[in-house]
């Protein structure tokens, strides 16, 4: 929450706290992830990203651990809501650094909770060239990322993080069609939970994050939780009231005594 407050996302009197729920979650989640080693936190999450490809009418979204295009990473710098004049404020800018401390890749994460992209192109808007700011939010952030000076030809990636259990394929494909060269991938908040939960036993920040996401319903299904059931001992199996009901459901109470008696006569 601290970074959301520092960047003025909540309003002076916290009047915008409710409407900025996704900013609060982004600030809290990635603020906690900063305290984990990259291999156990941020880098582990990035490697779960599912790159988006559009081939004609086919939308392909599947995991690719090599999508980042980087070697060993020793540290990751996290910047919340960098301001890019003309392009807006993406939620997070990550700078991945190698063991020598040199930048190896740039990754922008745009996080959503209850809302879709804040701005989209209309059906009449033609794809724009790289020198014109695009109306589509993800394309616009991609343009801003490409224009960052001083990083030359290093890999640059854009990740769309949502609460969906399955990728919002059409929303993603819409952006890729407008910028075919965009390196766009999708992540779910449930992926973030899975990484946090996997290391929660040995990390308090990870445990707190896993608990927060689970409380918000942003967790993967990990089985049912039921109390263990112990059948009655064999010696009690035939005792009245232990295994069977006292009154068999198919007979009246008056017939209980005669139920087991041998019938005589006709």
N, C-alpha and C positions, 0 to 999 in steps of 0.2 A: 504493500500500500504506500510505502514511503515515496517511491518514485512517481506514482500517480499524483500524490500531493505536491511534490516538488515541482512537477511540470504543470501545475494548475488545472489538472483534470477534474478536480472535485468541487471547485468553486471556493471562495473565501470562507463561506459558512457551511461548507459541505452540502450545499443545496443540490449539487449535481451528482452526488455519490450514487444515487440509484440509477440514473440514466447512463452513468459511466461504468457500469458493472464490468464490462469487458476490459476496460482500462485497469480497474482494480485487480482483476484476476491476472492480467498480464504482468502488472507491476509485482504482485505478490509471488506468482509462480516463477518468473524469471529472476526476480530478486533472490529467491531461495536457491535457484539453480546456480547462481554465481558462486555459491559457497561449496559446490561440489567440484571434484576434479573433472576436467572436460570429458574424459573417457567414460565416466560414470553418470554424467549429467547432460550438458548441452550437446556434446558430440554424439553421445549415444542416441539422443532424440533426433538430431539431424540425419543420422544414418537410417532412420525409419521413414524418412520422407519418400513420398511416391511421386516421381516425376510424371508430368502430363505431356502426352503426345497426341496430336490429332492427325489422323490419316484419312482424308476424305470425310466421310460421315462417321468414321470409327474413332472413339475416344479411348485411349489406352492410359490407364493409371495403375501402375504397379510398383512395388518396392525395388530400389536399386541402390545397394550400399555404396557403389562407386560413383553415384551421381554427383557428389560434391567435387570430385576431381582433384583431391588433395592427398598428400602423403601424411606422415605422422604429425599430429597437432599437439602442441604442448600447452597452449593457453588460448583463451578466447576473451576478447574485449566485448563488453556489452554496453551499448548506448541506447537509452530509451528515448523515443520520439525525437529523432534528429530532425531538424528543420531544413528542408530543401526548398528554397524560394522557387515558386512556380510549380513545384511538384507535390507539396504538402508535407505531412509528417507520418512516415511509416512507424509502426509501433516499436520495432527493434532493429538495430543494425549490429550485426556480429562481425568482428574481425578475427579470423582464425589465424593464429601465429604458429610458426614452426619452432623447433628447439633452439634456433638461433635468435628467436624473437622477431623474425621478419614476417610481414603479412603474407599469408598464403592464399586467402580467399575472403570474399565479402559475401555475407548472407543477410538478406532482409527478411524479417518475419512480420507478416500482417495478421494479427490475431482477431478473431471474431467470436462472439458468444451467442447472442440472440439475433444479430442482424446480418444481412448479406453485405456485399460490397457497398460502400457508401455512395459510390457513383458509378454508373454504367453508361455505356454508349447506347444510343437508340438504334433502331433498325435502319434508320436513314443515314447514320453516321458512317462514312467510309473510313477504313483504316488510315491513320495519319502517318506521316513520315517521322523520322526520329527527331526532326527539328521543331515539330509542333507538339505541344502538350496534349496527350490523349485524354478524352473524357473518362475512359475506363480506369478505375482506381488502381488495379494491379499493373496495367500497362504503364500508367503514369509513374508508379514507383519504380518500375523496371527502367524507364527512361532516366529517372533521377539517379538510380544506381549506376547506370552506364556512364553518367556524366560526372561522377565523383573523380576529382583530379588526384594524381599522385599514386595511382595503383596500377596503372598500365594494363597489361594483358592478363592479370590474374583472374581466376575463375570468379564469376559473380552469379549468385543464385537468389531466387525469390521463393519464399514458402508462404502458403496460405493455410493458416491454422484455424480450424473450426471445431464445433462441438459434434459434428455429424459422426454417425457410426460408419457411414459409407460416404465416399467422396461426392461432393456436389458437382457432378461431372459437367453439366451444361454451363454452370457458372464459371468453371475453370476453362472449359473449351472456348467460351466466348472471348476470354482474354487472349488465349493462345492464338486464336484465329486473327485477332487484330495485330498481334506481334509474333509472327511465326518463329522468330529467333529467340524468343523468351525462354529462359531456363526456369520454368515454374514447376513447383511440386506442391503436394497437399499433405498436411498432417492433421491428425485429430487430437483433441485434448486428451482422449483416452490413451494415445501413445505416450503423452507426457506422464500420465498417471502410471502406465506400465513401467516406464523407466524409473520413476520415483519409487514405486512399490518394490522394484527389484533390489534396490539398495537401501530400503528404509530401515532394515534391521541394524545397519552399521552407520547410519547417518541421520541425525536429528532433523536437519533441514529437509531431507528427502522424505522422512516419515511425516513431517508436518504437511508437506506438499501433497503426498499421497492421501492423507486424511482429508485435506481440504477438497481435493478433486472428487474423492469418493462421496463426500458430503453433498457436493453439488450434482451428483449423479453422473460425473464425467469419468467413469471407470469402465474397464473392460469386464465382461462377464467372467467370473473366476470360480464358478461352481455354486451349488446350493449349500446352505449352512443349516443342518438339522441336528437335533440332539441324538446321541447314540441310543439305539433301541436294543434291549436285552430280552429275549424270549424267556418265558417262565421255565423253571427247571423241569426235567422230564418227569420227576416224581409227582409233580403237581398238574401234569397235563390233563388228567381225567377228573381232577377234583372239581366239584361243583363251584362255579363262580370264578374259577381261575382262568381257564382258557375259553370255555364256552360261556355264553350268557346264562344267567340263572333261569330265565324263561326263554326257551327256544322261540325264535320269532314266528315260526310257522304253526305253533300250537298255543292254545289258550292255557292260562294258569291252572285251570281245573284238570287238564289232561296230563300234567307233568308226571304224576304218580303212575298212571297207566301206560305212559309212553314206553317204558322199558319192561313192563310185565308181559309174560307170555300169554297170548290170547288162547282161549279154549272155546270149544263149541264150534258153531258154524263159522 
